[in-house]
Structures are given as structure tokens and as C-alpha cells.
């Protein structure tokens, strides 16, 4: 695959940001923050976003996007002061308007600061848009270390999710070499970044590097796999019911533990290679409609070719590469208990109940989260092997005792 060039500058003082802006000669700037991060914004033209109407928190949806589009009409550049939601919103608007943007990171809570993708909620459906990376990012310890500890715990959990995302990406690279978007060097770099974060506890540095890796490969696959799909599923469910979703990284941490447990079970499994033969397209579509409601109309087109023949062909490919797939999956053996203790030591949640996900939501998420993206993940593998329903039940029983 071809690497994208890294353009983002990273510095540790807002003085650097002032210098960058002066050097570029911008006279019309828009700064975007929320009600929590506005205190760090040094700008006369400041848009402060409040919680989205009808929701208890700011959501990266059409309402918030619209406010930024209007405010940015005459801007030469935009400065995002915040973390996940603010950065994703500004990243998308800047890309659509063809404007450069800068970021002032306010918490070590997620890895999107240097990323070139924007996860947004459109019509209730969590989608990831390819956009552009920021020109510069300020990671000032005087700012981000003042954030609540739960945000740093969320960032740590987000980084621990890279252990499963790189496995998903490597499996996809093996099974779909024609995609030509897998890079073993980048996968190894992401895994080492997660390992260094686990050992050193330097969360912000790891998050910045993770975003740069995504920027380099041009998509979120190195950093977002089965664990993120499950997190997105829970978030969509919460928003559709008017609930406040848990922090993104917190959900990712709980989902990562579920993926790791399922992986351990799978490696001990005696595979019955005929289990995919009973797939019923009509029954599956009905299940999707019941689970996702109106959002199913956005998801089903991603799987327009899903039928017994295509599933059988993919299952045959999996069978032929099973020894190699087992080797990839085995990279995470023994990690679950270690990560669970580490996340808990930072007061991060490790069970669905602690992120507001009930037994039914957890079970349904395991069954259907793999449909949110057209990517190959552990959940997709279990689905094709005919093991997903029983694993969903086993995981639900285990974490809800």
C-alpha cells in the first residue's frame, strides 16, 4: 500500500499555535469549543456549542454541524478547542469547506486529534467519514492534565482497544489482499504504541501517535475494529433512546474485554466448517430491521451481496487460511485479565453495567455490531463460523453475573 504524507505539526504550547497562525497570515479565524473547553479558547470569534437539543450532551450530529457551517462562512481557518466531539465536527466542516484547521487538545481521552477521519452520527447512524488531518495540534500539559481523571481512563481504554483492532486489520489483510490497504509495519507500530502506553501510562503520547498512524494509512482500520463497532452500536442505541452514552473510550474498553474473551474461546474451538450453510437472507433482513429500526435502511446496502453463496465462498477462504488466522488471533492470548486489571486501576469501567448497557443491549450488540462497517473483524469471523449467537449468550452470561 502507499503511505499518505504526514503533515500535522505537534507542539506543547499555545504560543506555537499563535506563531503558526501568524505565519499563515490568517486574519479571519473561527474557534469552536464546548461549554467545558471554552475557557481554553483564546479568540474573539468563538463559537461555543451547548448540548444538542433533545440530548443531555453535545452530539456530533447534523445540528452541531449546521451551527459550525454557518459560523465558518467567512473564516480562513478553524481552531478546534476540545476533544473527540469538537474535533470530529470541526474536521468534517473544515474538509467540506476546504479550510485548514488546528486543534487544541483538552483531554487525553481519544486518539482523533491527529486523525484524518471523523465519526459522526447522521440520522441516528454512526458513520465514519474520510476527511483531512489538522495542520497543527497543541498538546499542552497545562491544559489536558486538568481534565477529569475519567477522561484519561477513557483514553487509556481506547488505546487498549488497539490490541484487537490490529488483529482485525491483519486478518482482513490476509483474507482480502486485493484491497491493498493493509500494512504490517503500521500494524506493528500501532501494537507497539499500545504496549508502550500499557507499560508507561503515557496516554496522550500514545493517542497522538495512534492518530498519526491512521493519518498515514488513510483510514481508521489500524485503530478501530470489532471493539469500536460494538462501542458505536451501544452509542447509537443510547442516543435513539434519549440516554447519555458513556465516554467513547470507556465503551471501547468494555468492548475490548469482550473481544479478547471471545478470541480465547475461539482458539479452543473445534470448528464445524458446515455451519454457515443454513443462512437465510430474508430472516437475516428481518432481524436487522428489528434490531436497527429505520437505521437498517442505511446498513443493509453495505451488505447487498450477503447471501449463502458469498458467505460460503468467504468461509472457504477462511478455512484455507485457518492456520494463519489462528496465529494472528493468538497474539492477544492472555491479555484480557491484564487489561481488565489495568483499566480498573485507573477507575475505568470494565463491565457493561458501568457504562449503562443492560443485558439485552449487550447481547444484541454482540450479534449485530459487526454489520455497522464493511470490515472483517472477530465478530464477523464468529458470524461466518456459526458461533456468534452462542458466544453472544456466553459473554452476556459471564459479564452480567
C-alpha positions in Angstrom: 0.0 0.0 0.0 1.0 3.6 -0.4 1.5 5.8 2.6 0.0 9.2 2.9 2.3 12.0 3.9 2.2 13.2 7.5 1.5 17.0 7.5 0.4 17.6 11.1 2.7 19.6 13.4 2.5 18.8 17.1 3.6 21.2 19.8 3.2 21.7 23.6 2.3 25.3 23.9 -0.4 27.7 22.7 2.4 30.1 21.8 3.2 27.7 19.0 -0.4 28.0 17.8 -0.2 31.7 17.7 3.0 31.5 15.7 1.5 29.1 13.2 -1.5 31.3 12.6 0.6 34.5 12.3 3.0 32.7 9.8 0.0 31.7 7.7 -1.3 35.2 7.8 -4.9 34.4 8.9 -7.0 37.4 9.8 -10.4 35.7 10.0 -10.4 32.8 12.4 -13.3 30.8 13.9 -12.6 29.0 17.2 -15.0 26.2 18.2 -15.3 24.9 21.7 -18.0 23.5 24.0 -19.2 24.7 27.4 -16.4 22.8 29.2 -13.5 23.7 27.0 -14.3 27.4 26.1 -12.1 28.5 29.0 -9.0 27.4 27.0 -10.0 29.3 23.8 -8.1 32.5 23.2 -10.2 34.0 20.4 -12.6 36.9 19.8 -14.6 34.9 17.3 -15.6 32.0 19.5 -18.5 29.5 18.8 -19.4 27.7 22.0 -21.5 24.6 21.4 -24.0 23.6 24.0 -25.6 20.2 24.4 -27.6 19.2 21.3 -31.4 19.9 21.7 -33.1 16.8 22.9 -29.9 15.2 24.2 -28.2 15.6 27.6 -24.8 16.2 25.9 -23.2 17.6 22.8 -23.6 15.0 20.0 -21.6 15.1 16.7 -24.8 15.3 14.6 -26.5 17.4 11.9 -27.5 20.1 14.4 -24.0 20.7 15.7 -22.5 20.5 12.2 -25.0 23.1 10.9 -24.0 25.6 13.6 -20.4 25.3 12.6 -21.1 25.6 8.9 -23.0 28.8 9.4 -20.4 30.3 11.7 -17.5 29.3 9.4 -18.9 31.0 6.3 -16.3 33.8 6.2 -13.5 32.0 8.1 -10.0 31.4 6.6 -9.2 28.7 9.2 -10.8 27.0 12.2 -9.4 26.2 15.6 -11.0 23.3 17.5 -10.6 23.5 21.3 -11.8 20.3 22.8 -11.6 16.5 22.5 -13.5 13.9 20.5 -16.8 15.6 19.6 -15.5 19.0 18.9 -12.6 17.7 16.8 -14.8 15.4 14.7 -17.2 18.2 14.0 -14.5 20.7 13.0 -12.6 18.1 11.0 -15.7 17.4 8.8 -16.7 21.0 8.3 -13.2 22.1 7.5 -12.9 19.4 5.0 -16.2 20.2 3.3 -15.4 23.9 3.2 -11.8 23.4 2.1 -10.4 25.2 5.2 -7.3 24.3 7.2 -7.9 23.7 10.9 -5.9 23.4 14.1 -6.6 21.6 17.3 -6.0 22.5 21.0 -6.3 19.1 22.8 -8.1 19.4 26.1 -8.0 15.8 27.4 -6.1 12.6 26.9 -9.4 10.9 26.1 -9.3 9.7 22.5 -7.0 9.3 19.5 -8.7 11.5 17.0 -6.6 14.7 17.4 -4.2 13.9 14.6 -6.6 11.7 12.7 -8.0 12.3 9.2 -11.3 10.5 9.8 -14.4 11.8 11.5 -17.0 9.6 13.2 -20.4 11.4 13.1 -24.0 10.5 13.9 -26.2 11.2 10.9 -29.9 10.2 11.0 -29.0 8.2 14.2 -26.4 6.1 12.3 -22.8 6.3 13.4 -20.7 6.7 10.3 -17.0 7.4 9.7 -16.1 10.0 7.1 -12.8 10.3 5.4 -11.7 13.9 5.8 -8.4 15.7 6.3 -5.8 15.9 9.1 -5.2 19.1 11.1 -2.4 21.4 10.1 -1.2 21.5 13.8 -2.1 20.2 17.2 -1.3 21.7 20.6 -0.9 19.2 23.4 -0.2 21.4 26.4 0.1 19.5 29.7 -1.1 22.6 31.5 -4.4 22.1 29.7 -5.0 18.4 29.2 -3.8 17.4 32.7 -6.6 19.5 34.2 -9.2 17.2 32.6 -11.2 14.8 34.9 -9.4 11.5 35.6 -12.3 9.6 33.9 -11.3 11.2 30.6 -7.7 9.9 30.8 -9.1 6.5 31.8 -11.2 6.6 28.7 -8.1 7.5 26.6 -6.2 4.6 28.1 -9.1 2.2 27.4 -9.3 3.5 23.8 -5.6 2.7 23.4 -6.0 -0.8 24.8 -8.6 -1.4 22.0 -5.7 -1.2 19.5 -4.7 -4.7 20.5 -7.9 -6.1 19.0 -8.2 -3.6 16.1 -4.8 -4.5 14.6 -5.7 -8.2 14.8 -8.9 -7.5 12.9 -6.9 -5.4 10.3 -4.3 -8.2 9.9 -7.0 -10.8 9.4 -8.6 -8.6 6.7 -5.3 -8.1 5.0 -4.8 -11.8 4.9 -8.2 -12.7 3.5 -8.6 -9.7 1.2 -5.2 -8.9 -0.2 -7.0 -7.3 -3.2 -8.0 -4.3 -1.0 -4.3 -3.4 -0.8 -4.8 -1.3 2.3 -3.0 -3.4 4.9 0.5 -2.6 6.1 2.2 -4.9 8.6 4.7 -2.2 9.6 1.9 0.1 10.6 0.0 -2.6 12.4 3.1 -3.5 14.4 3.7 0.2 15.1 0.2 0.6 16.4 0.6 -2.5 18.6 3.9 -1.3 20.0 2.3 2.1 20.7 -0.5 0.3 22.7 2.2 -1.8 24.5 4.2 1.3 25.4 1.0 3.0 26.7 0.2 0.0 28.8 3.7 -0.1 30.4 4.4 3.7 30.8 0.9 5.1 31.3 1.8 8.0 28.9 -1.7 8.1 27.4 -1.6 11.4 25.5 1.6 10.5 23.5 0.1 7.2 22.5 -3.1 8.8 21.4 -1.3 11.3 19.2 0.8 8.5 17.6 -2.3 6.4 17.0 -3.9 9.3 15.1 -0.8 9.8 13.1 -0.8 6.1 12.1 -4.4 6.4 10.9 -3.4 9.6 9.0 -0.5 7.7 7.4 -2.5 4.8 6.1 -5.5 6.9 5.2 -8.2 5.1 7.2 -9.2 4.1 10.8 -8.6 0.3 10.4 -5.4 0.2 12.5 -7.2 1.8 15.4 -10.9 0.8 15.0 -12.2 -2.8 14.7 -14.6 -5.1 16.5 -14.3 -3.2 19.8 -15.2 0.1 18.2 -18.1 -1.3 16.2 -19.6 -2.6 19.5 -19.0 0.8 21.1 -20.7 2.5 18.2 -23.7 0.1 18.4 -24.1 0.9 22.1 -23.8 4.7 21.4 -26.5 4.5 18.7 -28.8 2.6 21.0 -28.4 5.1 23.8 -28.9 8.1 21.6 -32.0 6.6 20.0 -33.5 6.2 23.5 -32.6 9.7 24.7 -29.9 8.4 27.0 -26.5 9.9 27.7 -23.9 7.5 26.2 -20.8 6.7 28.3 -17.5 8.1 27.1 -16.3 6.6 23.8 -13.1 5.2 25.3 -14.9 3.7 28.3 -17.2 1.8 25.9 -14.3 0.7 23.8 -12.5 -0.7 26.9 -15.5 -2.8 27.9 -15.9 -4.0 24.3 -12.2 -4.9 24.0 -12.5 -7.2 27.0 -15.4 -8.9 25.3 -13.5 -9.3 22.1 -10.5 -10.8 23.9 -12.6 -13.3 25.8 -14.4 -14.4 22.6 -11.0 -14.8 20.9 -9.7 -17.1 23.7 -12.8 -19.3 23.4 -12.5 -19.4 19.6 -8.9 -20.6 19.7 -10.1 -23.6 21.8 -13.0 -24.3 19.5 -13.2 -27.3 17.2 -14.6 -25.7 14.0 -17.5 -27.2 12.1 -17.0 -25.8 8.7 -20.5 -26.6 7.5 -22.2 -24.2 10.0 -22.7 -21.3 7.5 -24.9 -23.3 5.1 -28.2 -22.5 6.9 -28.0 -18.7 6.3 -31.4 -17.3 5.4 -31.3 -13.9 3.7 -34.9 -13.0 4.4 -34.7 -14.0 8.1 -31.5 -12.1 8.4 -33.0 -8.9 6.9 -35.9 -9.1 9.3 -33.6 -9.4 12.2 -31.7 -6.4 11.0 -34.9 -4.4 10.7 -35.9 -5.4 14.2 -32.6 -4.6 15.7 -31.7 -1.3 13.9 -35.2 0.0 13.0 -35.1 2.8 10.4 -31.2 2.8 10.5 -31.3 -0.6 8.9 -32.0 1.2 5.6 -28.5 2.7 5.8 -26.8 -0.5 6.9 -28.3 -3.1 4.6 -26.9 -1.6 1.4 -23.4 -2.2 2.8 -24.2 -5.9 2.6 -26.1 -6.1 -0.6 -24.2 -9.1 -1.7 -24.8 -11.1 1.5 -26.2 -14.5 0.6 -25.4 -18.2 1.1 -23.1 -18.3 -1.9 -20.9 -15.3 -1.0 -20.8 -16.4 2.6 -19.8 -19.9 1.6 -17.0 -18.6 -0.6 -15.6 -16.5 2.2 -15.9 -19.4 4.6 -13.9 -21.5 2.2 -11.2 -18.8 2.1 -11.2 -18.7 5.9 -10.8 -22.5 6.0 -7.9 -22.4 3.7 -6.1 -19.7 5.8 -7.2 -21.1 9.2 -3.7 -21.8 10.4 -2.6 -18.3 9.6 -5.7 -16.8 11.1 -5.1 -18.7 14.4 -1.6 -17.3 14.5 -2.8 -13.8 14.1 -5.5 -14.3 16.8 -3.0 -15.8 19.2 -1.2 -12.5 19.5 -3.7 -11.5 22.2 -3.8 -14.6 24.3 -3.5 -13.8 28.0 -4.2 -10.1 27.5 -7.8 -10.0 28.8 -7.1 -10.3 32.5 -4.1 -8.0 32.3 -6.0 -5.2 30.6 -9.0 -5.7 32.8 -6.8 -5.0 35.9 -5.1 -2.1 34.2 -8.3 -0.4 33.2 -9.8 -0.9 36.7 -6.7 0.5 38.3 -7.4 3.8 36.5 -11.1 3.6 37.7 -12.2 2.9 34.2 -15.3 0.7 33.7 -14.8 -3.0 32.9 -18.4 -4.2 32.8 -21.5 -3.3 30.7 -23.4 -2.1 33.7 -20.8 0.5 34.5 -21.3 2.1 31.0 -25.1 2.0 31.2 -25.5 -1.0 28.9 -28.1 -3.6 30.0 -28.1 -7.3 29.4 -30.2 -7.2 26.3 -28.2 -4.3 24.7 -25.0 -6.2 25.4 -26.3 -9.4 23.8 -27.8 -7.6 20.8 -24.6 -5.6 20.3 -22.5 -8.8 20.1 -24.9 -10.2 17.5 -25.2 -7.2 15.2 -22.3 -4.7 15.7 -20.3 -6.4 13.0 -22.8 -5.0 10.5 -22.1 -1.3 11.1 -18.9 -1.3 8.9 -17.9 -3.4 5.9 -14.8 -4.7 7.6 -13.6 -8.1 8.6 -13.5 -8.5 12.4 -13.6 -11.2 15.1 -17.4 -10.7 15.3 -17.7 -11.2 11.5 -15.5 -14.3 11.8 -17.7 -15.8 14.5 -20.8 -15.0 12.5 -19.5 -16.9 9.5 -18.4 -19.8 11.6 -21.9 -20.1 13.0 -20.6 -19.4 16.5 -21.8 -15.8 17.1 -25.2 -16.5 18.8 -23.8 -18.9 21.4 -20.8 -16.7 22.0 -23.1 -13.7 22.5 -25.0 -15.7 25.1 -21.9 -16.9 26.8 -20.4 -13.4 27.0 -23.7 -12.0 28.3 -24.0 -14.6 31.0 -20.4 -14.1 32.0 -20.4 -10.3 32.4 -23.8 -10.0 33.9 -23.4 -12.4 36.8 
